[in-house]
Amino acid sequence: MTIPGIHHITAIAGDPQRNLYFYTGTLGLRLVKLTVNFDDNGSYHFYFGDAEGRPGSILTFFPWPGAYPGRQGTGQATVISFAVPSLEGWAERVPDAVAGRRFDRKVLAFADPDGMRLELVETGVGSGTEITGFQGVTLSEAGYEATARLLTDTFGYTASGEDGNRFQFSAPAGDVVELLCQPDGRRGSMGVGTVHHVAFRAETDEIHRAWQSKIKALGFNVTPVLDRQYFHSIYFREPGGVLFEIATDPPGFATDESLAELGTALKLPPWLEPAREDIEERLPKLVLPKYGR
């Protein structure tokens, strides 16, 4: 078995309306699902992605108004990288961005309104300038070797680049995980503006169960399979401390609304529907985007 690539990345935001405006307006992503945190139904769970909500394009947020900022550091995913065919025009859309180059690709680095670090990476593949999905994610680690072995020996990734203390590993789908080795770095702490976890793909439920058995056999503490309505999930911490998830591709986001209607209404799983009135009363009011991408 191999992991095809990233399924989604989940982060923590502050103000929900500001988060919506930035990711649908400035970055042009689609709100593909508006729901609640299944473990804390007093807060939203936003899913942003491409027009169809495909795995590999999904960035999700738990917006916690008034929560304390987190601290980015080791044991965390510290940079989320998006793929764009061309960077043309992006410097005007994100005027505080800093241009650079890494592994022979042009990169534009900036932060979202909560200080979470983002990148646009020019791929030269396809046409246009809009985000097509994830280019990858950077993990900050006190030591990288054990995580590198997990990626290559277990996930089936390929070592594809090295630059000083940065090591790149490529998935079969083409996205990458970069390990930034920072042995003297300060440990990160969870809060607004930080990544909560990184989720990787399993194509079917059968393959997903096999991954659960394999991860457990390697000595990791892995959760039972959890029903996240739009995919099934298991979680474990990789050797450097980053929370990893493996999530199934099916059933997808069009199970409770059509592709055209994705993200246009609050969707709740069946077990929370009886409490809808109370949940809606407690959630902050939102102005939803009236367009897709």
ChimeraX attribute file (.defattr): number of C-alpha atoms within 10 A of each C-alpha:
attribute: neighborCount
match mode: 1-to-1
recipient: residues
	/A:1	11
	/A:2	17
	/A:3	20
	/A:4	20
	/A:5	25
	/A:6	29
	/A:7	25
	/A:8	25
	/A:9	25
	/A:10	19
	/A:11	23
	/A:12	24
	/A:13	29
	/A:14	21
	/A:15	17
	/A:16	21
	/A:17	15
	/A:18	15
	/A:19	19
	/A:20	23
	/A:21	15
	/A:22	14
	/A:23	18
	/A:24	20
	/A:25	15
	/A:26	13
	/A:27	16
	/A:28	18
	/A:29	27
	/A:30	24
	/A:31	28
	/A:32	27
	/A:33	25
	/A:34	19
	/A:35	18
	/A:36	23
	/A:37	16
	/A:38	17
	/A:39	7
	/A:40	10
	/A:41	18
	/A:42	17
	/A:43	21
	/A:44	21
	/A:45	23
	/A:46	25
	/A:47	25
	/A:48	24
	/A:49	28
	/A:50	22
	/A:51	17
	/A:52	16
	/A:53	23
	/A:54	16
	/A:55	25
	/A:56	25
	/A:57	25
	/A:58	24
	/A:59	24
	/A:60	24
	/A:61	22
	/A:62	22
	/A:63	25
	/A:64	18
	/A:65	14
	/A:66	10
	/A:67	13
	/A:68	12
	/A:69	17
	/A:70	19
	/A:71	19
	/A:72	24
	/A:73	20
	/A:74	25
	/A:75	23
	/A:76	25
	/A:77	29
	/A:78	22
	/A:79	22
	/A:80	24
	/A:81	22
	/A:82	23
	/A:83	24
	/A:84	25
	/A:85	18
	/A:86	20
	/A:87	21
	/A:88	12
	/A:89	9
	/A:90	17
	/A:91	15
	/A:92	9
	/A:93	11
	/A:94	16
	/A:95	9
	/A:96	12
	/A:97	18
	/A:98	12
	/A:99	14
	/A:100	11
	/A:101	11
	/A:102	10
	/A:103	11
	/A:104	7
	/A:105	11
	/A:106	16
	/A:107	23
	/A:108	21
	/A:109	19
	/A:110	20
	/A:111	16
	/A:112	17
	/A:113	15
	/A:114	17
	/A:115	16
	/A:116	21
	/A:117	19
	/A:118	19
	/A:119	22
	/A:120	25
	/A:121	25
	/A:122	22
	/A:123	17
	/A:124	15
	/A:125	11
	/A:126	10
	/A:127	9
	/A:128	13
	/A:129	16
	/A:130	20
	/A:131	23
	/A:132	20
	/A:133	23
	/A:134	28
	/A:135	24
	/A:136	25
	/A:137	23
	/A:138	20
	/A:139	26
	/A:140	29
	/A:141	27
	/A:142	20
	/A:143	18
	/A:144	21
	/A:145	15
	/A:146	11
	/A:147	18
	/A:148	23
	/A:149	14
	/A:150	16
	/A:151	21
	/A:152	16
	/A:153	12
	/A:154	16
	/A:155	19
	/A:156	19
	/A:157	26
	/A:158	16
	/A:159	17
	/A:160	14
	/A:161	13
	/A:162	13
	/A:163	10
	/A:164	7
	/A:165	11
	/A:166	16
	/A:167	20
	/A:168	21
	/A:169	21
	/A:170	22
	/A:171	22
	/A:172	14
	/A:173	12
	/A:174	14
	/A:175	21
	/A:176	23
	/A:177	25
	/A:178	23
	/A:179	24
	/A:180	22
	/A:181	19
	/A:182	17
	/A:183	14
	/A:184	10
	/A:185	14
	/A:186	15
	/A:187	17
	/A:188	17
	/A:189	17
	/A:190	17
	/A:191	19
	/A:192	25
	/A:193	24
	/A:194	26
	/A:195	27
	/A:196	21
	/A:197	20
	/A:198	24
	/A:199	23
	/A:200	21
	/A:201	23
	/A:202	27
	/A:203	15
	/A:204	16
	/A:205	18
	/A:206	10
	/A:207	15
	/A:208	21
	/A:209	19
	/A:210	14
	/A:211	20
	/A:212	21
	/A:213	12
	/A:214	15
	/A:215	18
	/A:216	14
	/A:217	11
	/A:218	10
	/A:219	8
	/A:220	15
	/A:221	14
	/A:222	18
	/A:223	13
	/A:224	11
	/A:225	16
	/A:226	12
	/A:227	13
	/A:228	13
	/A:229	17
	/A:230	18
	/A:231	20
	/A:232	21
	/A:233	24
	/A:234	21
	/A:235	22
	/A:236	19
	/A:237	15
	/A:238	17
	/A:239	18
	/A:240	19
	/A:241	18
	/A:242	21
	/A:243	18
	/A:244	18
	/A:245	24
	/A:246	25
	/A:247	29
	/A:248	26
	/A:249	21
	/A:250	16
	/A:251	13
	/A:252	15
	/A:253	22
	/A:254	16
	/A:255	12
	/A:256	15
	/A:257	14
	/A:258	10
	/A:259	14
	/A:260	12
	/A:261	13
	/A:262	23
	/A:263	25
	/A:264	17
	/A:265	12
	/A:266	14
	/A:267	17
	/A:268	20
	/A:269	16
	/A:270	9
	/A:271	9
	/A:272	13
	/A:273	12
	/A:274	11
	/A:275	12
	/A:276	16
	/A:277	9
	/A:278	11
	/A:279	17
	/A:280	15
	/A:281	10
	/A:282	12
	/A:283	13
	/A:284	13
	/A:285	10
	/A:286	10
	/A:287	9
	/A:288	15
	/A:289	15
	/A:290	10
	/A:291	13
	/A:292	19
	/A:293	18
